[in-house]
Amino acid sequence: MAAQKNRWLIGIVLIFSLVALLAVSLLPILGSTGNRRTEAPGSTPNADASSAQAELESRAKGYELVLQREPDNQTALKGLVESRIQLGDLQGLVDPLTRLAELNPTVPDYRVLLGQTKQQLGDLEGAAQSYRQVLDNQPGNMNALQGLVALLVQQNRSQAAVGLLQDTLKSAERLSTTGGSAVDVTSVKLLLAEVYLEDQKVDQALKLYDEAIQEAGQDFRPLLAKALVLQDQGRPEEAQPLFDQALSMAPAQYKDQIQQLAAAGTTDSETPASTPDAAAEPVAPETDGETPQGE
């Protein structure tokens, strides 16, 4: 459905662009391990795949041997995690990620990634525990918050997700007065609106977008989020001015995507529902891990 597709775009492209794919989110944190593979000239695809598989398995084995001698060698732990991601061995990620999280208690990304891994493996209780360990220390960590909210929605516990996000907004008020870690209030409200949309509470979502628009200054995301929902509701005449405003506020790297999203509504209205809409498919923006803001 177009509505579901646009909600995915709002949640993934506009809010964080982090937790959708484990490998994509993990590799920037790991950085280069100095063992990048280069393809041999003239090699065939099948030979390349076989060679790459063998190389990755050999590399992983090498890191395992190092860790037998030096269990806390972080270079080997990171290398093993990267190799296992490329091998598709999610189960094999749990132990090295757990150790990295223990060795780096001030780096929440490892524990967030551990939560993602456990969630993919179906260990929902373990995933929730990982996310909550991060949020206990950093209530405004959007990566952990998004992971836990997605987990709750997956379990059909949308009211728990709403409560979590409302509590986070209350924490933001307290932290702003005490000088604690900042909470990105706009991102929290956008995520809360996503949960409302999942529950078909469109009016509540739109009201929240209006609040965010009033408070967010030059942040284009609430404008675009509201425009997409209005577009899905068959209200293009109300959506278009918001698309235009979002386009004027957005950094250059997001402008083409916003234009594509605005144009997709016109295409959808002229195309049978069974026809795929290639124009609406997102090209995820490259980020440095920070929430995109208007400039």
Buried (B, 14 or more C-beta within 10 A) or exposed (E): EBBEBBBEBBBBBBBBBBBBEBEEBBBEBBEEBEEEEEEEEEEEEEEEEEBBEEBBEEBBEBBBEBBEEEEEBEEBBBBBBBBBBBBEBBEBBBBBBBBBBEBBEEEBBBBBBBBBBBBEBEBBEBBBBBBBBBBEEBBBBBBBBBBBBBBBBEEEBBEBBBEBBEEBEEBBEEBEEEEBEEBBBBBBBBBBBBBBBBBEBBEBBBEBBEBBBEEBEEBBBBBBBBBBBBBBEEEBEEBBEBBBBBBEBBEEEBBEBBBBBBBBBEBBEEBEEEEEBEBBEBEEBEBEEEBBBBE
